[in-house]
Structure formats: C-alpha cells, structure tokens
Amino acid sequence: MLRWIAVCWVCFIGFQAPVMADKMEEFEQFLADIGLSSAQPKLSAPVRLVSVAQEYGELTVNASCHTHTPLRIGEKNYKEGLGSHANGRIVFQIDSPMQTFAAEVGIDNNDDTRNGRDKASVVFVVKGDGQELARTPVCRFGQSPQHIEAAVANVRQLELMVTDAGDGYSYDQADWGEACLIDADGKRLPLSTIVAAARQSFLSPAAPPASFVCGGQTSETLLKNWTRTVKPPVEIKNSRIHEITWVESPEGLAATWRAEVFKDRQAVEFRWFFENRGKTPAQPLTEVYALDLLVSDARPTRLIRSTGGLTGSSESTGERPGFLVSEANLMSAQTMSAAGGRSSNRDLPFFLLQNDAAKRGLLVGIGWSGQWQADFRPETGLGAVRITIGMPGMNLALPAGEKIFSPSVLLGLYQGDSWDGSNALRGILYDHYVALLGNQKPLPPVSWNHWFTFDNRISEEMLKQQMDAAAGLGLEYFCIDAGWFEGGFPSGVGNWTLDRAKFPHGLGPIGKYAAEKGIKLGLWFEVGRADPGTRLAREHPEWVASNQVKLELPEAREWIFQMMCGFIDEGQVRWIRYDYNFDPLGRWDSADQPETRGLTQIRYLEGEYELFDRLRERYPELLIESCASGGRRIDLETMRRAQTYWKSDETGNLTVARSQETGGNQFLPGGLLNTNLPAASQASRFDLHSLFAGPLGFASDWTRLDAAARERVRQEIENYKKVRHLLNKDYYPLLPQTFDLTQWVGWEFNNPATGEGFLVVLRPQESSYASVEVKLRGVEPDQKYMLSRMDGSQMRKVSGQELLSGLLIPLGRGESEVLRFQRE
C-alpha cells in the first residue's frame, strides 16, 4: 500500500516550521509538489524512505536510538549515521542510479549498552529487491566497527535489516555509521539526510496522496506500468480542477484521480473515479482510499473529532450524546466511521489534526453519505501515523462498461491553534459547500414544525389556527412534518397520497393561506422507505426490498421525483424536510454479490445525489433540510445539496441542545444545525437564547402562549435576525461543553473582517454561581469596540485587550444575556 511521505511536512505540521512570507506560498508549493500547480516543484530526492519498523524505540538520525547520545561504535565516534534497534528493517526506494551502499556498523557504545554488554548482539543484513547482498558476522558490544558494503547498481528497493542474533533483542542498539549510497561519480548520499527529510515531509511529490488495490496489487506497483494522461487544468470561478488518468490497457481499467483546488483557501478535495473499458469484469478493487497519507512526526499531534447527530443525553445509558467533542493522541491506533450506512450516525466526518508545537494543522472533511471509515495507524519505528479514508469492505470486480466513484476527502492546511483550524474548516464549508438558496448563500432560517407537539394530529384547520396565532412573530417557514399522507407516520410512509380527511381541499389552500400570512410552507418526505402494504410497495414491489426503496433504479427515482414535484407545486412548498429513518447498509450489502461488494451502495448514492440535484435545479428557491433520525447524514455531499440539517431528535432537553451547539459549531457553520424550542417551553428569554447558535426553530402550540410569551418570542426573533448573519463566521465556545446544570454556558460568533460579533451567556436555574468571566477571542487587542446589549442599551467603549482579558458578567438564576460588539 502506498505510504506517501514527502517534502512539506516541516512547513505545516513539524517541529521546525520555517518562517515564510506568505502562507498561500506554502500551499502553492505543496500543490506543486503533487503536480497540482504551475509553480516549480521541489526537486525530487534520488532516494526515498519507504518504511521503518523495529521492535524497540524509534529510528534516530545521528544519535543512538535509546540514549540519544552521539553515535559511537567501540571507540569510534560518528557525526553521521542512523541509530536503529533489533529486530529492525529500514526500506529505501532508489529512484536515481546508485552504485554502492556502504556503512560501518556495530553495537552503540553508551551507558545503557555497557550495563547490558553480555546481551547486546546483532547481525546486520543488506538486501536489494528482496535478495540478500551482504551480511555481517555477529556484532557484540565493545567490538570495533564492521565495514559492510554492497553493489546496488540495478537495485530499486534497498533494505537495511538488524536481527537479534538469536538471543533476544535486549540492549540490541545497532548503529549504521556513515551509512550512504555512492553514485557513479563517487558522490556520497548520506542516508541520514533521507530519513531527516522524510520526518519533515507531508505529501509525496511524485503521486497523489491516495491509493487502491486492484487484483491484489497496490496502485503504487500498478500505476508505474499504466499509461498516464494529465488533462489541462479547468479554471472555474472559485476553484481549479485537475485530473490525472492511468489506463491499464485500451480495453482495461482506467483510474482517474480528480483534485479540486480552492483558489481562496489552503485546501483541496480529492476523489477516485474508475471505469472498466473492457468487455469482461475487471480485477477486483479493494482498499480504495481517497486519502492515504503518512503524517511523519505525529507525536505532538492531536486528533480533534466529534460524534455525529445522535440523541444521547447526559442521563443516557445507551447512545452517545450528539456532537460530543473529544481528542486523541495519534500515537495509539484510532478509527472513525459511519454506522449502518448513514454518514454521521457514529462519528461526524470532519476532524482536525492539530500540532501545538508547530502551531499548524490539517483539517479534513469526508464526502460520502453512506459507510466510510478513517483509520489512524502508528508506523512503528518512525513516530509516524498512516491515515487512510475510504469505503470499507469493498471487493468490486467492476462489470464491463461501468463507472464508479469513491468517497471524496477535503484536505486543508491552517496556521495557528485548533480554533484557527476550526474556523478555517467552517469557512471552507460555508463558502464552498453549503448549498445556495436561489443565487446566494442562505441566512439561518426561522421556522416552525408541527411534529414534536402534534405528531399525526394535524389538519388544514389546525394549521390555519397556528398560522393565525403566529402572525406577526417573524416566522419565515411553517413546516408540515410527517403525517400528512394516508396511514400517517410511520406505517403510511410509502403511500404518498394526501390524507383527504385532514386536507379535504388538498395542499393548495394551506399553501395559499401561508403565503397570504407572509410565511413559506414546508413539507416532509422520506422517499427512501416504503412500509409494507403502502401504495409504492403494492404498485412497484420490484422497487422495494427490506422496506427500503431502491434509489439506484432510475425508474424508481423518476416516480419519486414526479410525486415530490406534484406536492411541491400544489402547496407552493418552499422547504422540504428530507428524512431518512433507517440504516441502509444491510440492504446494500445483501444486494451485492461477493465479487461486487460495494456496488449497490455506490449506485444508490449516485442515484440519490441525482434526485437531490434535479430538485434543486427545478426549484432553486427550495430550502432543503436534511434529516436522518436527527443529524445522522451530515457530510460534504449532503451539504452540497442542503441548506440546513435537523441536528438531533433529542428536542425536549435544552441542556442537550446547548451541548450540541457548543460542540457541533466547532466543525460546522453555525447556520446549519437546526432544532426546535420544545413545546413545553413558555418561551423564556433563557430558553430562546439557548437557541441563538443555529437556525431558530419552534415546536410551540401558538394558541396556548399568553400575550407576554408571544411578545418575548416576537422580540427575540427580531433580535436573532440582527445577529444571525454572524452564525456562519468565526465561532468560539466561551465555556466548556457540559451537561452539568450547575455550570454556565456561553459562546461567541465574530466576523474578523468587519469587527462585528455577539456573545451569549446563560446561567441555568440550578447554578449557584452568580457571575462568570468570559474571555473573547478573535478581537484585536489594540482596537476599540462598542459593546452593548441587544436593544442597544448599556453601550460602552472597551478595548480589544479588555475583551481578551475577560468580561465579568453577573446574572440571576435562569437568566441569560446576549451582547453585541462592533469594532470602531
């Protein structure tokens, strides 16, 4: 499998990051090194480090692997060389002709090996392309250096091995003094410089940071012998598209690596495409990785990640809480993945790799609405971690004439701390992925949804009563959730026939009534499911399996598209909730043959994306809310097609909602994660302000709110609209993510370009702390800011340094505060 070690890690993640004039120049150099820029690539080294493995410690440069003292064999010191340990193996790839390998080898002479002198014994072995070229006798502590030399004129892969001489590897600290390769002109290439360069590397300059296996052979091996074609870059408004295609033969498999480079960000998105141009099935594709990357010095690097849109609460003994942020050390194996075929049903497919020592990091996002997996595996002996991301379980002999595509991976670089990384990720997602509404990015909406108050108990008359009661409050969307069709929810899903007992005049009158009130109508669909006995299951049983609709079938998609368009047109619908209350992975897998495992999942997602795209093309002003039993399908691909997400079905607990907002906004633009004010809430300012971190939604029975509550709602919707444009700008939690009701909660949104921002702080009724100090971020210490309450009162001028140093905010129990600030 490919291990992409290359030339730029020191610039982005490593300890010794050099000072550079412009951070975009760094990224341009990175792109040049992998062939995605017209800038001059760095010269490829004639020799590359491929891998390192040893049973103890890590390979060191110019020092002992254990004591880190200068290399010393017997009584001879070495300024240059490699400190290794038995049993160990170092592999180099020789890309330019070399004649000779030479070194002086032996047991390192240090205090530790002196203590274990009787146990220290090794044998040094040199191999070329798998054939043994040289071997030493047993080397013991205190002996003089042994010279080892081998001819390597035709060798491509050089292996330096140390064995334990048959008595165990204790104290077997083995030095390769002055290890080098010598070319035909007699010029030495110290191997210590190759290892040092690898540890300062990031991506391979010669190939994409991605890989696959075909017919049991790695792409690293295959692509050397396949015909390679590079298309001229295609310039579009905000990005540049590159494609490189390798073809096995005119009637064989073609593999295309597509990279989209964003012009205004240090980021690029990768994806594989495969086509079988032959007349028989191709050799099986396995281990297809959209990202295959070696982080060369991962010891100071933190993996920062989150759960997906789950429903667990602090009291839950079952499912984990949603959007719960955690960190892990990359030097232990880690795995992130989807569950059941829904992309954020376990882990959110976005994460950061933060190197605090270098104050730099990587941001990663995954584009796949089905089953994905990211593995982080330490590479022993090198202090490195290999990261692979792809669709697990694939074993796909691609049928003749067919094409497929892989998951995509967004890879970006940032400078600073993890909050800089968080906001770099959020900014890329908002600017380049969140779907347009009409011809512009949407503002976070203000909406009402009936389900969590009324469930199936809806009617035209009831909805009109709710619209009347909500008139003048500032709502923008009025959404009819499940239950509008015959049979209700859940057993009627698949009927897709309007329940005339509830809507005797159809959807037209209710859509017209909403429009007259200045409100846009919303409607719920779950088109991927058809329960037994429903209309779709009866009329087209060939389209349904395991109660799931086969969206991989064009005829099924066409029926669904026409059905949805009919209701959208009739009701003047301007919002749809696209729900997905099932795990599809079992059905996908059962539909595949052993030799086509993965094909149904790919075809299903391909078809579903097409359905989304057709809807958006026909209805450019239609707001799509992606829902999946909460927020279980959040990824780059759904984000391209939806303007908001239902974040969790845990809607009755504002403590959970606040925790989800605190965590989810660290990875996603603040305008995405929608929820509803619980039906039981009396719309206190505390409850309303708890939702000032995402789209503002309601589940209230408007007819039951008294005049004072209705006025609070009106005022706070008005206040929310004053600041909602900031939700997609920079975000900082002011206080820790918590389920503890005795603790305050708070967050900040800030547009550094304009100097405008706001912060929210909330003191739960159960908290005994009368005040809290919050330290803002992202403000300029030497600038002046006007700070005020939402109504403009208590305005005062403060310095940025005061905001950074801390604001002391007193509140009573169950009170909240929203403060605005603006740079002068």
N, C-alpha and C positions, 0 to 999 in steps of 0.2 A: 504494500500500500504506500501511497505517496506520503512523504514526510517533508512538507515544504518549509525548509529552513533557508533564510535568505539575508538580504542586505540592509534592512531598515529598522530592525527592532530597537537598536540603540536610539534611534530618533524618536521612537514613540513610547516604548514601554520600559526599556532597560535602565539600569542604574546610572549610567554615564551619559545622560542625554545632552548632546551639544546644544549650544545656543545658536539659533538660526534666525535670520532676519524676518522671515515671513512663514507662518505656519502652513499656508497653502503651498509654498515651495516644497515643504517636506512631503506633502501629499502628492504633489506632481511628480516628485522623484520616486515615490512609492509606485505610482501608476506607471511611470516609465520603466521601472524595474520588472513589471509584469506585463509589459507590452501594451499598455492602455493609454499612452501619452506620446506626443511627438517630442517630448523632452529627451535629452540624451540619457540613455540608461547608463548606470554604473557598469564598469567592465566586469564581466563575469569572472570569477576566480577559476583558475585552471583545475582546482581540486575542491570538492565539496565534502563536508562532513555529512554522512548519511544517518548514522545512528551510533549510540553508545549504550552499553549495558555492562554492569559489573555488580557483583554480589554484595559489595560493601562500599559506602561512600560515593563520591562523585568524581568524575574525571576532572583534574585540575591542570591549569596551564602554568608551567614554570615553577611548580611547587608540589610538595608531597600531597597526596590525596587525603591524608589523615591529619598530619600536624600542620600542614600548610607552610612548612619551612622550605627554604630553597632546596632544589633537587641535589641529592648527594648520594653517590654510589661508592661504597668502600670509602676511600679517602679523596675522591674526586668530586668537585662541585660543578654544577651545570647551571648556566644562566638561562638556558632554553631547553624545553622538552615538555613531556606530558607525565603527570603523576596519576597512575592507574592502580587497580587492585584486582587480584584474582577473586573469583573467576570472571574475566572481563573480555569484552570484544568491542573494538572501535572500527567502524567501517567508513571508508572514504570512497567517493566517486572521482575517478581521474578523467577529466574532460579534455585535457590537452596532453600531448605526448610527453612521457617521462621515461627515463632510462633506468634509474636505480632508486631503491629505497635503502636507507642506511640509518643506524642508530647505535648508541651504546646503552646497554640495558643491565638491570640488576635490582636488588632489593634496596629500597631507600634507607639511608643511614640517618636515623633520628632517635630521639629518646624512647619513643614507643617501640620501635623495632628492636632496639637494644634490649629492652625488657623481655621481648619475646623472641630473642635471637634463635632459639632452638626450634621454633615453629615456623619461622619465615623461610619459605622455599617456593619457587615458582619456575615455570618453563615459559619462555617467550616463543610465539609462533607467528609467522607471517604467511598469509595466504593471498593469492591473486586469482580472482574469478573462480573461487572455490577450491583451487589447487594449492597444496602446501608448497611454499617456495623456500622457507628457511625455518630452522628450529634451533634453539639453544639447548645445551645440557641443563640440568637442574641448577638454578642460581640460588645461593643461600646468603644469609646476612653476613656482611663483613667481607665478602669476596670482591675482587676488583671487577670493574665493568666488563661485560662481554660485548664484543662487536657483532652485530647482526646485519646482514646485507642481502638484498635480493634484486634480481633483474626484473624490471616491470615494464619493459618496452611495449608490450601489447596488452597490458593489464588495464581493465576499466574499473574494476572494483577491488580495492585493497583492504584486507582485514588484518588488524593487529590484535593478537589474542594473547591472554595471560592465563595459564592454568595453574592449579594449586599443587602440582607435583604429586598428587595422590594422598596428601596428608591433611587436607582441610585448608581453608583459606585464612585462618587466623594469622594476623601480622603480615599477610602477603601484600605489602605495599610495593608495587612494581613500577619502576621508572623507565621511561623511554627517553634517555638523554640525547639531546640534539637530533631527535627524530626528524628526518627530512626526506623529500623527494628531490632527485637531481635530474635536470633535463639534459639534452644532447650537447648543450654548450657548457655544461658543468655548473650551471647556476643552481643554487640550493633554494628550495622552498620549505621553510620550517613548518612542520605540521602543527606546531603550537599556534602559529598565526591563523591557520584554517579553523582550529577549534575556537580561538578567541573571536574570530569574525562571526562564526555561527552563533555564538552566545549574544552577539549584538545584532542579530538578524530578525527579520519578521516574515517576509514572503519571498518565495523563490523568484529570481529574475527571469527564469527560463520557461516558466509554465504557469498555468492558473493554480490558485490555491484551492483546488477541487480534485476529485478523483472518482474512479469507478473500477469495478472488476467485471470483466466480460470473459465468459468461458473459463473462469478460474485464473485468468491472468490480469495483473494490475494494469491500469491505464498508463502508469509510468513505463511499463515494458511495451505495451501495445502501441502507444502513440508515436514512439520513435520510428516505427516502421509503416505508419499510416500516412497517406497523403494529406498535407496540411495546407489549408487555404485561409487567408486572412482577408475579410471584407474591409473596404474603406469605412472609417467611422461615419456614422449617420448623426448629424447635428440636429437636435430638436430644441425647443425653447429653453428648457431648464436642464437638459442632460445631453450626454453623448453616448451613443450605442456602439459597442464593439462586438463583433462575432468572429470566432475562430472555429473552423470546422476541420475535423480529421475524418478521413474516409478509409475504411478498411480495404475496399475494392469498389469498382464501379457498380457492382451488384451486391455490396455488403452493407455493413452497419456504418452509419455516419453519426458522429458525436459532435455537437456544436456547443461550445461554451459561450454564453452571452453575458456581457457585462454592461451595465448601465452606470455611467459615471455622472454624478451630480455636479453641475458646474459651480454651484454656490456653497457646496459643503465638502468636507473631507470624508466622502462616503461613496460607496459603490455597491451595486446589487448584482449578485451572481446567480446563474441558473444553467443547468444542462438541458439540452434537447437531443433526443435520439430518433433516428429514422432507419428503418430496415428497407434498403433499396433493392433487396433481393427477392427471390421467388419462394424461399423457404424460411422457416423461423430462424432468427439469429441465435447465436450462442447466448446463454442466459446472462442477464445483467444482475449483478448483486452489489451490495455495498456502494451504492451510488451516493456520493457525498457532494452536496452543493458547496460545502466548506470542508476542507481538510488542511488544517493549519497547525504548525508547531510553534507554540509560544516558548521561546528559547530559555528565558530565565524567569520562571513563574513563581519563584519563592516569595517575592514581595507582592504578588498579585492576588486580589480578592475577586471572587465571583459574587456579584450582587444580582439577586433574582427575586421573583415574586411568584406566589401561587396565582392561578387564574381566577375567573369569576365564579368562585364556589359559594356555598351557602352556610358553611360552618360559622358558629359564633363562639364567644369565649366560654360558653357553657356546653358546647357541643362535645359529644364523646365519639362522634362519627367523622363526618367530612371535615377537612381542614378549613379554616377561615379563608375567605377570598382576599386576594391582593395583600397577602401577608409577606412582607419583605424579609429576606434572610440573606446571610453571607456565608461563604465557604472558602476555605483555603484550597487553592488549586493543587497543592502537593498531595492531596488524597483524591482518589477517584470519585467523580461526581457524574450524575446523569440527570438531565432534564428531559421531559417528554410530555406529549399529549396523553390522553386516556380515552379509550373507547372510540377513537376516530374523530374526536372534537378537539380543536387545536389548543384551547386554553382550559381544558377540562381537568388538568392537573397543574401544570406549570404555565405561566404566562410566557409566550415565545419571544421574549425580549429580555436582554440582560446586559450587564456591564462587566468588563474586566478592568479593574482599577489598580494601577501601580502607584502607591502612595510615595514611594521613594523617588520615582521619576516625575511624579505629578502629571501623569499621562494615562491614557487608557483606550480601550476599544469598546465600541457599542455594537450590539448585534440584534437584528430582528429577523424573524423567520416568516416566509410567505408560503403557508400550506395550511388549508382549512381542515385537513384530516389528521392522520397519525404521523408525527415527526419525533425525532429523538436527537438530542445533543449529548455527546459523551466527552468527558474531560478525563484523559488518562495520563498519569505521570509516566515519563520516559526515564527509567532508572539510569543513574549514572551521569545524567546531563543536567538535572534540575529543570527539565523542560516538561511541558504538558502538550499532548496532542489533542486537538479539538476537532471532532467530526460532527457534521449535521446532515441528516438526510431522512428518508422514509424507511423505517426499519422493516425487516422481513421480506424485502423484495427478492424475488427469484424469477426473473421475467425474460423468457425467450420471446423477444418481440416478434409477433407474426409478420409475415411478408407484407410489405407495403404500408405498414403502420408507423405512426409517430407518437412519441410521448414526451412529457417534460417532467422535470424534477421539482422538488421544493426550491424556493429561492432563499438567498441569505443576503441581508443587508449588513455590510461591514463598514464601520466608520471609525475614524480616529478623532480624539479630542485631547486637549491640553487642560490641566488643572485637576481638581478633585472630583469625587464621584458626583457632586451636584452639578459641576460643569458637564460631566458626561450625561447625567440625567436630562439636563436641559438641551444638550446637543441632540440627543435621541428624540426628545419630544418635538424639537423644532423641525427636524428632518421629517418626522412622521406627519406633522401638520402640513408642512409646506409641500411635501412630495407624495403623500399617500392618502390622506383623508379626502374622501370624495367631494367633488364640487356639488353645490346646490345651485342649479342654473349655471351661471358662468363665474361663480365666486365661491370662496370658502364660507361655510355656514357659521353663523353665530350659534352658541349653545341655545337650544330651544326651551321655551316654557310650555309645558304640556299637562294634560290631564288624561288619565287612563282609568277605565271603569273596573278592571278585573279584581283588584285586591279589596274592593269594597262590595261589589255587586255580583261578582262571578258570572254565572249564566243568567242571572235575573235582570235582563235588560229588555228594553222595548223602545220603540220610537218615542212614545210619550214620556218615558222616564228620561231619555237622553235630552229631549227638549226642555224638560224641567231643570235638568242640571245646567244646560246652556243658559237658560234664563237666570238661574241663581248665580252663575259665574260671570254674567255680563259685566263688563267694566273693570274686571280684576286684572286684565292684562294677559290672559292666556292666549297662546298662539295656535295650539293644536289641541283638538278634542278627539281622543283615540278610542275607537271601539275595539276592544280586545276580543279574545275567543268567546264563542257562544252565540254569534250572530247567525249561524248556519243550522240547518236541521240536525237534530240529535245533540246539539250542544257540545261542550268540551268535557271530557276528552273523546267520548265514544263516537261523536259525529265528525271527527276530523277525517276528511276524505269525501264528505258529501258535497261540499261546495255548492250547496243550494240554499238560498236565503230562507231563513225561517219566517214564513209569512205570518205566523201567529204573533211574532214580535215586531215585524216590519211589514204590515199589511199593504203598504203603498210602495214597497221597495226601498232602496237606499237613496233614491233621488231626493225625496222630500227632506230627509235628515241632512243630506249634503247641502242642499239649498238653504236650509234653516241655519246651519253653521256659518255658511258664507254671509248670510244677512247679519249675523252677530259679529262678523269680523274674525271668525275662527276657521281654521282649516281642519277638515275631517281626516281622521286616521282610521286604518283598518288592519286587523290581524290576519296573518296567513301562516300556516305550517304545511307547505306543499310537499315536503319530503316524506310525509306519513299518510297512510290510509288505513283506518281501523277496519276490522272485519265487518262485512255487511254494508259498508258505506258505498255510495254511488260509484266512486272511482274503482274500488275493489271489485264491485259487481260487474261493471261495464268493461273493465280492462284488467282482468286478473293477471294477464301476462306482463303487466307493468308493475306488479306488486309482489314483493317477497318479504316475509317476516314483518308484515305491516309497514314496510318501507317502499316508497316509490322509487323506481329505478330511473333516476335522473340522468343516467348515462344513455338512456334511449331518446333519440331525437323526437320521436312521435309523442312520448310522454311529456317531454318538455314543452312541445308545441301546444298540447292540450292545456297544460297548466298555464302557460303564458296567455293564451286566449281567455281562459277563465279569469285570471287575475285582471287582465285589461278590461274585461266586461264590468267587473265590480268597481274598478278604479274610475272608469268613465262614468258609470251610473251615479256613483256617490260623490263625484268631484273630489276624490280622495287625493290628499297631498302628503300623507305619511303612511307608511306601512311598517308594521312590526313583523319581521321575517323570523319566525320562531323555529326551533329545532330541538324538540324534547326527546331525543333518542340518541343512542350510541350506534353509529352505523358500521363500526369496524367488523363486527362478527358477520354481518350480511355480506360486506365486501369480500372478506376472506373466503367465506363459504362459496361465493360465486366463482372464485378463481380455480383453475386447475393448478396442480403442483408446479407445472412449468410456466404458469403465467401469474404467479402470485404478485399482487400489486396492481395489476392492470385494471381491475374493476374500480378500485379506489381512484386511480388516475382519471379514468373515463368519467366517473361520477363527478369529480370536482371540475373537470374540464367542462362538462355539461352544465353544472350549477353556475359556474362563473359566466358562461354564455347567457344563461337565463337572467342573471343579475344585469349583465351588460345590455341586453335587449330592453329590459325595463328602464334602465337609466337613459338609454338612447331615446326611447319613446316618450318618457316622462322626465325631462331634465330638472323639473321643479319638484319632483317627488322625493321627499326625505325618507331614507331607509334606515330603520333602527334594526340592527342585527341583534337577535336574541337567541339563546340556546339554554333553556332552563336557567336563565341568568346569563352571565358573561362567559360562556364556555366555548365560544368560537371567535376569539379575538386574535387576529394575525394580520400580516401585511395584505393578504389577498382580500379578506373581508373588509379591511379598512379602505382599500381602493374603491369599494363599491357601496359603503355605508357611511352615513354622516354621524351616526351615534350608535352606542351599544347599551342594551339593558344589562347592567353590571352584575346583578345578583337577585335571586328570588327571595333573599332574606330582606324583606322590605319593612317588616314591622318593628325593627330594632334600630333606632338611630345611633346607638353606640356602635353597632356593627357597621352602619353606613359611614360614620365618621372614620372608623379604622380603614375601611375600604378606600375612601377618598384619600386619606393620608398616604396609603401605600400605592394605590393604582396610579396616582398622579406623578409618582416618581418615574414612571416609564411611559405613560400615555398622555397625550394632550388633554388638558382639563375639560375640554368641551365634549369629550366622548362618553364618559361613564354616567349614564342616566339612572335615576331611581325616582321613587315617589315618596312624598311626605305621607306617612302612614295614615290610614283612615281614622285611627283612634286619636290622632293628634288634634288638639284645639288650636293649632297654628300659632303657638307662642313664637316670639322672636327667636328664642333659643333654638326651637325646632327648625324654623325656617332658615336661620343662619347655618345650621348644621349641613344644609344642602348647598351652601354657597361655594362649592368646589367642583361643580359639574353642571350639566343641564338641570334645570329646575322643574321637577315633576310633582304631580299631585295625584292622590287617590281619594281625595275627600268627597264626602257627600255634601255638596254645596248647600243643599236645602237645610242642613242641620247646623250650620255655622251661624252663630249670632252676629249681630252687626259689628261688634268690636273685633271679632276674629276676622270677619270679611275685610274690615278696614286695614287690619295688620297685614293680611295677605296682599291687598292692593298696594300698600306702601312698600312692602318688602319685594314684591315683583318689580315695582318701579325702581327700587334701589339696586336690585340684582341686574336689571338691564343697563344700569350705569357702569357696571364693572365687568359684565360677562365677557366683553371683548378681550379682557386680560387673562381669561382662563387658559387660553392657548399659548400664552407667553411663558416666561420662566416661572418655575414653581419651587418653593422651599417649605418643607414642614417646619414649623417653628417649635413644635413639641413632639415627643416621641409617639410613634404609633402605639395605641393602647386600647384594651377593653376595660380598663380599670376606671370605674365611675368616680373614684376619688381624685382622678387626675384631670387637669385641664387639657384641652385640645386646641391646636391652632395651626394655621398655615398662611402662607404669603404667596401672592402672584404679582409679578413685576415685569414690566416691559423696559429693559435696559436702554433701548433705543430712544424712548420718549421720556424716561424717568417717571412714568406713571405706574402706580401699583395699589394694591389693597391687601389688608390682612384681616383675618378672622380669629378671634379667641373666644372660647366657650368654657364656662365654669359649670360643670354638672351640679345638680341639686345635692348630690352626695358628697361633694368635695368640701373639705374644711379649710382649704387654702384660700385666703381672702384676696390674694393678688398673685400675679405671675410676671416674671421678667422674660421678655422675648427679644431675641437679637435678630434683626433683619439681615438679609443677605442681598447681594446684587446691587446695592446702592453705592454711590461714590462718596468716600469719606470727606472730601474737600468741597462738596456741593451743598447747597441749601435746599431744603424740601419744605413744602407746605403740608402739614399733617392736620387732618380734620375727621370728624365723624361723618357718617354717610349723608346727613342732612346739611352738612357744611358748617355746623356749629363747632365750637371749641377749636377753631382753627389757630394754629401756631406755627411759627417757623422753627425748624430744627436743622441741625447739621446732619449730613450723612453719617458722620462719626458717631453722633448720638444714637442714631438708629442702629448702627452696627454694634455699639457698646451695650445697648439694652434699653427697652422701654418697660417701665413698671406700670402694669395695668391692673387696677383694682376692680372687682366685680362682686355683686351679691350672688348668693346661691341661685343656680338656674338662670343666670344672666349671660348675655353674650355681647360682643362688641365687634363692629366692622369699621375699620379705619382706612381712610384713603390717604395716599401721599402723592405728591407731584413735585418733581424737580423744577426749580426756578429756571 
